[in-house]
Amino acid sequence: MQTQTLTTSLSEINQKILSSLHLNSTIQELLLYSIEIDILNPGEELAKTFRDFPLLPGVLIVKQGKFMNMISRVHFLEIMSHPYSLELFMKRPIKILLEALRVQSFIFSGDMTIRDATKKSLQRPTEVLYEPIIVDLSNQKYAVADIHQLLMAHSEIHELTTKKLKQAYNELEILTNLDGLTNIYNRRYFNICYEQEWQRMTRKKEYLSIIMCDIDYFKQYNDYYGHLAGDECIYKIAQTIKNSIKRSSDFVARYGGEEFVVVLPDTSTKGAIKIAEDIKDNVKKIQIPHKKSSISEYISISLGVATIIPKVDIPSHILISMADQALYTAKNKGRNRIEISQKNL
């Protein structure tokens, strides 16, 4: 058994574990995660844990050291994407969040073979098919196994020859990277790919630009038109932003709530501004009515643009902060506008 309290990349799993597996290997031979948070702690502690460890599949929820349940990253991000979730859950005990999620637990014995565990996992209901697995290690000890790891381990032990299993793995890859509401990339994908682009532009010594976008007066829209209309609005804006970028190297992700981020490798400030203008104009063209907006009869967006040539001695989060500050400036200056970061490094 190997338990892990931090995140571990799939490549590390391959190196350390997959090569040693055999036909009768059990779940407890996989790399497991054992981060615990007490059920009475505030939800913001759970948010911080997922933010600090981008590949962590789930967190064990305990009460005075006794295991209660598990909250997965997917479920947590999904509920946090709903309007008002931050106000409802961040400062309140995790117990409230757990009750709202209505988590259906699937606990597998640690001595179950990987083959049997994979088969049993794929028989779960569709809505929880790709949830992490709770592993009972006996003696009141529990851990979390990532379904990615389980499928990869099964593939190593016994090649995925059945069509169903291959399809499940492909669907899992898509589901893991896409936001359920908007069908664009999610925050997890952004975290991983943004770092990759930062490193790539560092090596190339070329510009990297990002655009932060936020829907203007979305809370008022949501309050007036209702949550279903709010979800539809977010979807349409997401697709409009996605369709506004043309190069395969560029991508857009849902950053959280009604906020989106566009990543533009090999793009100068001038090029990023042009794309930001296209996004703003295209959002205007779809004419989503917004009677509660103070600046337009239709939905509008504010955008913050930032550009940098990444360097080894500059932390990658700097560019995000620059774009976020530019977005903040755009909102303070009246919204429905583009602002450019003026920070020089």
Order of alpha helices (4+ residues) and beta strands (2+ residues): beta-alpha-beta-beta-alpha-beta-beta-alpha-alpha-alpha-beta-alpha-beta-beta-alpha-alpha-alpha-beta-alpha-alpha-beta-beta-alpha-beta-alpha-beta
